[in-house]
């Protein structure tokens, strides 16, 4: 599973735990989901920069279509 999937899973756990009133569990799951989400965003940005700077391996129309 990728980071975004884990972030969504922990966000759902946080919402369910919040509904049942388990605030300690909810805050823990929400913080884990937040960390995983930001790790995913950083990795996605790094790969986007690598895609844009490494244009020799990818043709220009494909790089523009991905944006």
Biopython code that builds the backbone (N, CA, C, O; Angstrom):
import numpy as np
from Bio.PDB.StructureBuilder import StructureBuilder

atoms = [
    (1, "UNK", "N", (0.839, -1.189, 0.000)),
    (1, "UNK", "CA", (0.000, 0.000, 0.000)),
    (1, "UNK", "C", (0.877, 1.243, 0.000)),
    (1, "UNK", "O", (1.984, 1.237, 0.540)),
    (2, "UNK", "N", (0.380, 2.292, -0.601)),
    (2, "UNK", "CA", (1.142, 3.528, -0.654)),
    (2, "UNK", "C", (0.792, 4.437, 0.522)),
    (2, "UNK", "O", (-0.113, 4.150, 1.305)),
    (3, "UNK", "N", (1.527, 5.529, 0.622)),
    (3, "UNK", "CA", (1.369, 6.437, 1.756)),
    (3, "UNK", "C", (-0.018, 7.069, 1.806)),
    (3, "UNK", "O", (-0.570, 7.259, 2.889)),
    (4, "UNK", "N", (-0.583, 7.394, 0.656)),
    (4, "UNK", "CA", (-1.897, 8.022, 0.643)),
    (4, "UNK", "C", (-2.959, 7.079, 1.191)),
    (4, "UNK", "O", (-3.868, 7.509, 1.900)),
    (5, "UNK", "N", (-2.847, 5.798, 0.866)),
    (5, "UNK", "CA", (-3.789, 4.814, 1.395)),
    (5, "UNK", "C", (-3.700, 4.736, 2.911)),
    (5, "UNK", "O", (-4.721, 4.699, 3.597)),
    (6, "UNK", "N", (-2.459, 4.709, 3.441)),
    (6, "UNK", "CA", (-2.283, 4.674, 4.894)),
    (6, "UNK", "C", (-2.824, 5.942, 5.544)),
    (6, "UNK", "O", (-3.416, 5.884, 6.621)),
    (7, "UNK", "N", (-2.624, 7.081, 4.898)),
    (7, "UNK", "CA", (-3.144, 8.337, 5.452)),
    (7, "UNK", "C", (-4.665, 8.317, 5.510)),
    (7, "UNK", "O", (-5.255, 8.783, 6.485)),
    (8, "UNK", "N", (-5.307, 7.782, 4.473)),
    (8, "UNK", "CA", (-6.766, 7.697, 4.459)),
    (8, "UNK", "C", (-7.256, 6.722, 5.523)),
    (8, "UNK", "O", (-8.253, 6.989, 6.195)),
    (9, "UNK", "N", (-6.562, 5.593, 5.682)),
    (9, "UNK", "CA", (-6.950, 4.610, 6.699)),
    (9, "UNK", "C", (-6.880, 5.227, 8.092)),
    (9, "UNK", "O", (-7.811, 5.077, 8.883)),
    (10, "UNK", "N", (-5.783, 5.920, 8.397)),
    (10, "UNK", "CA", (-5.649, 6.524, 9.724)),
    (10, "UNK", "C", (-6.632, 7.677, 9.917)),
    (10, "UNK", "O", (-7.080, 7.920, 11.038)),
    (11, "UNK", "N", (-6.968, 8.380, 8.860)),
    (11, "UNK", "CA", (-7.971, 9.444, 8.982)),
    (11, "UNK", "C", (-9.341, 8.861, 9.305)),
    (11, "UNK", "O", (-10.075, 9.417, 10.122)),
    (12, "UNK", "N", (-9.690, 7.745, 8.671)),
    (12, "UNK", "CA", (-10.967, 7.080, 8.968)),
    (12, "UNK", "C", (-10.974, 6.560, 10.398)),
    (12, "UNK", "O", (-11.979, 6.691, 11.097)),
    (13, "UNK", "N", (-9.862, 5.969, 10.847)),
    (13, "UNK", "CA", (-9.764, 5.503, 12.233)),
    (13, "UNK", "C", (-9.937, 6.668, 13.193)),
    (13, "UNK", "O", (-10.600, 6.529, 14.220)),
    (14, "UNK", "N", (-9.349, 7.814, 12.874)),
    (14, "UNK", "CA", (-9.457, 8.986, 13.743)),
    (14, "UNK", "C", (-10.900, 9.468, 13.825)),
    (14, "UNK", "O", (-11.367, 9.841, 14.900)),
    (15, "UNK", "N", (-11.610, 9.463, 12.698)),
    (15, "UNK", "CA", (-13.008, 9.917, 12.696)),
    (15, "UNK", "C", (-13.883, 8.946, 13.492)),
    (15, "UNK", "O", (-14.711, 9.373, 14.296)),
    (16, "UNK", "N", (-13.700, 7.649, 13.271)),
    (16, "UNK", "CA", (-14.491, 6.652, 13.998)),
    (16, "UNK", "C", (-14.210, 6.731, 15.495)),
    (16, "UNK", "O", (-15.137, 6.694, 16.304)),
    (17, "UNK", "N", (-12.938, 6.839, 15.865)),
    (17, "UNK", "CA", (-12.582, 6.941, 17.284)),
    (17, "UNK", "C", (-13.129, 8.233, 17.885)),
    (17, "UNK", "O", (-13.531, 8.252, 19.049)),
    (18, "UNK", "N", (-13.148, 9.301, 17.110)),
    (18, "UNK", "CA", (-13.704, 10.556, 17.595)),
    (18, "UNK", "C", (-15.200, 10.471, 17.839)),
    (18, "UNK", "O", (-15.716, 11.052, 18.794)),
    (19, "UNK", "N", (-15.899, 9.737, 16.964)),
    (19, "UNK", "CA", (-17.342, 9.555, 17.129)),
    (19, "UNK", "C", (-17.633, 8.793, 18.427)),
    (19, "UNK", "O", (-18.589, 9.109, 19.135)),
    (20, "UNK", "N", (-16.816, 7.801, 18.730)),
    (20, "UNK", "CA", (-17.023, 7.011, 19.936)),
    (20, "UNK", "C", (-16.431, 7.655, 21.182)),
    (20, "UNK", "O", (-16.608, 7.135, 22.284)),
    (21, "UNK", "N", (-15.737, 8.767, 21.031)),
    (21, "UNK", "CA", (-15.240, 9.501, 22.183)),
    (21, "UNK", "C", (-13.871, 9.089, 22.683)),
    (21, "UNK", "O", (-13.481, 9.483, 23.783)),
    (22, "UNK", "N", (-13.140, 8.322, 21.924)),
    (22, "UNK", "CA", (-11.788, 7.932, 22.324)),
    (22, "UNK", "C", (-10.816, 8.997, 21.837)),
    (22, "UNK", "O", (-10.186, 8.836, 20.791)),
    (23, "UNK", "N", (-10.697, 10.067, 22.580)),
    (23, "UNK", "CA", (-9.927, 11.218, 22.103)),
    (23, "UNK", "C", (-8.442, 10.920, 21.993)),
    (23, "UNK", "O", (-7.781, 11.447, 21.098)),
    (24, "UNK", "N", (-7.904, 10.099, 22.867)),
    (24, "UNK", "CA", (-6.479, 9.756, 22.782)),
    (24, "UNK", "C", (-6.165, 8.990, 21.517)),
    (24, "UNK", "O", (-5.172, 9.262, 20.842)),
    (25, "UNK", "N", (-7.028, 8.017, 21.197)),
    (25, "UNK", "CA", (-6.833, 7.229, 19.981)),
    (25, "UNK", "C", (-7.051, 8.100, 18.753)),
    (25, "UNK", "O", (-6.312, 7.991, 17.774)),
    (26, "UNK", "N", (-8.057, 8.963, 18.797)),
    (26, "UNK", "CA", (-8.367, 9.817, 17.655)),
    (26, "UNK", "C", (-7.226, 10.772, 17.357)),
    (26, "UNK", "O", (-6.862, 10.962, 16.196)),
    (27, "UNK", "N", (-6.661, 11.371, 18.388)),
    (27, "UNK", "CA", (-5.570, 12.313, 18.139)),
    (27, "UNK", "C", (-4.321, 11.591, 17.645)),
    (27, "UNK", "O", (-3.585, 12.121, 16.813)),
    (28, "UNK", "N", (-4.083, 10.393, 18.151)),
    (28, "UNK", "CA", (-2.931, 9.623, 17.683)),
    (28, "UNK", "C", (-3.057, 9.219, 16.231)),
    (28, "UNK", "O", (-2.112, 9.354, 15.454)),
    (29, "UNK", "N", (-4.231, 8.720, 15.866)),
    (29, "UNK", "CA", (-4.451, 8.310, 14.476)),
    (29, "UNK", "C", (-4.435, 9.520, 13.541)),
    (29, "UNK", "O", (-3.931, 9.433, 12.422)),
    (30, "UNK", "N", (-4.980, 10.641, 13.995)),
    (30, "UNK", "CA", (-4.982, 11.839, 13.158)),
    (30, "UNK", "C", (-3.568, 12.359, 12.943)),
    (30, "UNK", "O", (-3.240, 12.813, 11.847)),
    (31, "UNK", "N", (-2.734, 12.300, 13.962)),
    (31, "UNK", "CA", (-1.360, 12.774, 13.787)),
    (31, "UNK", "C", (-0.578, 11.852, 12.862)),
    (31, "UNK", "O", (0.230, 12.323, 12.062)),
    (32, "UNK", "N", (-0.805, 10.546, 12.959)),
    (32, "UNK", "CA", (-0.147, 9.612, 12.041)),
    (32, "UNK", "C", (-0.626, 9.857, 10.611)),
    (32, "UNK", "O", (0.180, 9.856, 9.680)),
    (33, "UNK", "N", (-1.918, 10.064, 10.431)),
    (33, "UNK", "CA", (-2.459, 10.336, 9.091)),
    (33, "UNK", "C", (-1.879, 11.621, 8.523)),
    (33, "UNK", "O", (-1.567, 11.690, 7.335)),
    (34, "UNK", "N", (-1.734, 12.638, 9.364)),
    (34, "UNK", "CA", (-1.171, 13.912, 8.909)),
    (34, "UNK", "C", (0.284, 13.729, 8.477)),
    (34, "UNK", "O", (0.691, 14.259, 7.443)),
    (35, "UNK", "N", (1.062, 12.993, 9.249)),
    (35, "UNK", "CA", (2.479, 12.771, 8.909)),
    (35, "UNK", "C", (2.586, 12.003, 7.601)),
    (35, "UNK", "O", (3.361, 12.380, 6.722)),
    (36, "UNK", "N", (1.809, 10.922, 7.464)),
    (36, "UNK", "CA", (1.866, 10.129, 6.232)),
    (36, "UNK", "C", (1.421, 10.934, 5.017)),
    (36, "UNK", "O", (1.975, 10.770, 3.930)),
    (37, "UNK", "N", (0.428, 11.801, 5.189)),
    (37, "UNK", "CA", (-0.024, 12.634, 4.084)),
    (37, "UNK", "C", (1.083, 13.577, 3.623)),
    (37, "UNK", "O", (1.320, 13.719, 2.423)),
    (38, "UNK", "N", (1.763, 14.225, 4.576)),
    (38, "UNK", "CA", (2.818, 15.159, 4.192)),
    (38, "UNK", "C", (4.024, 14.434, 3.601)),
    (38, "UNK", "O", (4.690, 14.972, 2.716)),
    (39, "UNK", "N", (4.315, 13.221, 4.076)),
    (39, "UNK", "CA", (5.391, 12.429, 3.463)),
    (39, "UNK", "C", (5.022, 12.109, 2.022)),
    (39, "UNK", "O", (5.869, 12.196, 1.133)),
    (40, "UNK", "N", (3.766, 11.739, 1.781)),
    (40, "UNK", "CA", (3.305, 11.463, 0.426)),
    (40, "UNK", "C", (3.431, 12.692, -0.464)),
    (40, "UNK", "O", (3.880, 12.588, -1.606)),
    (41, "UNK", "N", (3.038, 13.853, 0.047)),
    (41, "UNK", "CA", (3.109, 15.086, -0.741)),
    (41, "UNK", "C", (4.557, 15.417, -1.093)),
    (41, "UNK", "O", (4.847, 15.797, -2.227)),
    (42, "UNK", "N", (5.466, 15.275, -0.131)),
    (42, "UNK", "CA", (6.883, 15.566, -0.391)),
    (42, "UNK", "C", (7.431, 14.617, -1.455)),
    (42, "UNK", "O", (8.127, 15.053, -2.372)),
    (43, "UNK", "N", (7.125, 13.335, -1.341)),
    (43, "UNK", "CA", (7.609, 12.373, -2.338)),
    (43, "UNK", "C", (7.009, 12.666, -3.713)),
    (43, "UNK", "O", (7.705, 12.552, -4.722)),
    (44, "UNK", "N", (5.729, 13.041, -3.769)),
    (44, "UNK", "CA", (5.098, 13.370, -5.049)),
    (44, "UNK", "C", (5.756, 14.590, -5.685)),
    (44, "UNK", "O", (5.968, 14.616, -6.898)),
    (45, "UNK", "N", (6.079, 15.600, -4.881)),
    (45, "UNK", "CA", (6.741, 16.798, -5.408)),
    (45, "UNK", "C", (8.139, 16.454, -5.910)),
    (45, "UNK", "O", (8.558, 16.943, -6.959)),
    (46, "UNK", "N", (8.860, 15.617, -5.170)),
    (46, "UNK", "CA", (10.204, 15.213, -5.605)),
    (46, "UNK", "C", (10.133, 14.504, -6.945)),
    (46, "UNK", "O", (10.937, 14.783, -7.835)),
    (47, "UNK", "N", (9.174, 13.580, -7.104)),
    (47, "UNK", "CA", (9.047, 12.873, -8.375)),
    (47, "UNK", "C", (8.606, 13.804, -9.503)),
    (47, "UNK", "O", (9.025, 13.622, -10.646)),
    (48, "UNK", "N", (7.778, 14.786, -9.204)),
    (48, "UNK", "CA", (7.374, 15.753, -10.223)),
    (48, "UNK", "C", (8.570, 16.578, -10.688)),
    (48, "UNK", "O", (8.730, 16.814, -11.885)),
    (49, "UNK", "N", (9.406, 17.018, -9.756)),
    (49, "UNK", "CA", (10.611, 17.774, -10.114)),
    (49, "UNK", "C", (11.559, 16.898, -10.928)),
    (49, "UNK", "O", (12.148, 17.358, -11.906)),
    (50, "UNK", "N", (11.707, 15.630, -10.523)),
    (50, "UNK", "CA", (12.576, 14.719, -11.291)),
    (50, "UNK", "C", (12.025, 14.519, -12.700)),
    (50, "UNK", "O", (12.792, 14.425, -13.658)),
    (51, "UNK", "N", (10.704, 14.455, -12.831)),
    (51, "UNK", "CA", (10.097, 14.303, -14.152)),
    (51, "UNK", "C", (10.368, 15.518, -15.025)),
    (51, "UNK", "O", (10.696, 15.382, -16.204)),
    (52, "UNK", "N", (10.230, 16.710, -14.444)),
    (52, "UNK", "CA", (10.416, 17.936, -15.223)),
    (52, "UNK", "C", (11.879, 18.188, -15.563)),
    (52, "UNK", "O", (12.174, 18.717, -16.635)),
    (53, "UNK", "N", (12.803, 17.823, -14.676)),
    (53, "UNK", "CA", (14.216, 18.057, -14.931)),
    (53, "UNK", "C", (14.854, 16.954, -15.757)),
    (53, "UNK", "O", (15.846, 17.200, -16.443)),
    (54, "UNK", "N", (14.321, 15.765, -15.709)),
    (54, "UNK", "CA", (14.873, 14.646, -16.466)),
    (54, "UNK", "C", (14.184, 14.468, -17.785)),
    (54, "UNK", "O", (13.755, 13.359, -18.104)),
    (55, "UNK", "N", (14.060, 15.505, -18.559)),
    (55, "UNK", "CA", (13.313, 15.482, -19.806)),
    (55, "UNK", "C", (13.930, 14.648, -20.903)),
    (55, "UNK", "O", (13.251, 14.357, -21.888)),
    (56, "UNK", "N", (15.193, 14.245, -20.782)),
    (56, "UNK", "CA", (15.825, 13.469, -21.844)),
    (56, "UNK", "C", (15.223, 12.071, -21.942)),
    (56, "UNK", "O", (15.148, 11.510, -23.035)),
    (57, "UNK", "N", (14.797, 11.503, -20.826)),
    (57, "UNK", "CA", (14.266, 10.148, -20.839)),
    (57, "UNK", "C", (12.798, 10.114, -21.250)),
    (57, "UNK", "O", (12.301, 9.068, -21.666)),
    (58, "UNK", "N", (12.098, 11.240, -21.141)),
    (58, "UNK", "CA", (10.666, 11.291, -21.451)),
    (58, "UNK", "C", (10.454, 12.324, -22.546)),
    (58, "UNK", "O", (11.021, 13.416, -22.500)),
    (59, "UNK", "N", (9.639, 11.975, -23.527)),
    (59, "UNK", "CA", (9.385, 12.915, -24.618)),
    (59, "UNK", "C", (8.590, 14.115, -24.104)),
    (59, "UNK", "O", (7.863, 14.002, -23.117)),
    (60, "UNK", "N", (8.724, 15.239, -24.758)),
    (60, "UNK", "CA", (8.094, 16.485, -24.311)),
    (60, "UNK", "C", (6.575, 16.415, -24.280)),
    (60, "UNK", "O", (5.987, 16.901, -23.314)),
    (61, "UNK", "N", (5.890, 15.834, -25.285)),
    (61, "UNK", "CA", (4.429, 15.808, -25.204)),
    (61, "UNK", "C", (3.913, 15.001, -24.015)),
    (61, "UNK", "O", (2.890, 15.354, -23.428)),
    (62, "UNK", "N", (4.611, 13.919, -23.652)),
    (62, "UNK", "CA", (4.201, 13.123, -22.513)),
    (62, "UNK", "C", (4.379, 13.914, -21.223)),
    (62, "UNK", "O", (3.513, 13.867, -20.350)),
    (63, "UNK", "N", (5.483, 14.637, -21.087)),
    (63, "UNK", "CA", (5.734, 15.433, -19.886)),
    (63, "UNK", "C", (4.679, 16.520, -19.748)),
    (63, "UNK", "O", (4.237, 16.794, -18.632)),
    (64, "UNK", "N", (4.260, 17.145, -20.838)),
    (64, "UNK", "CA", (3.245, 18.176, -20.785)),
    (64, "UNK", "C", (1.886, 17.560, -20.464)),
    (64, "UNK", "O", (1.091, 18.165, -19.745)),
    (65, "UNK", "N", (1.610, 16.367, -20.985)),
    (65, "UNK", "CA", (0.326, 15.709, -20.713)),
    (65, "UNK", "C", (0.206, 15.317, -19.248)),
    (65, "UNK", "O", (-0.902, 15.286, -18.714)),
    (66, "UNK", "N", (1.321, 15.017, -18.584)),
    (66, "UNK", "CA", (1.274, 14.634, -17.188)),
    (66, "UNK", "C", (1.012, 15.810, -16.276)),
    (66, "UNK", "O", (0.563, 15.628, -15.145)),
    (67, "UNK", "N", (1.286, 17.022, -16.752)),
    (67, "UNK", "CA", (1.031, 18.193, -15.930)),
    (67, "UNK", "C", (-0.424, 18.519, -15.997)),
    (67, "UNK", "O", (-0.870, 19.481, -15.372)),
]
sb = StructureBuilder()
sb.init_structure("model")
sb.init_model(0)
sb.init_chain("A")
sb.init_seg("    ")
for serial, (resi, resn, name, xyz) in enumerate(atoms, 1):
    if name == "N":
        sb.init_residue(resn, " ", resi, " ")
    sb.init_atom(name, np.array(xyz, "f"), 0.0, 1.0, " ", f" {name:<3s}", serial, name[0])
structure = sb.get_structure()
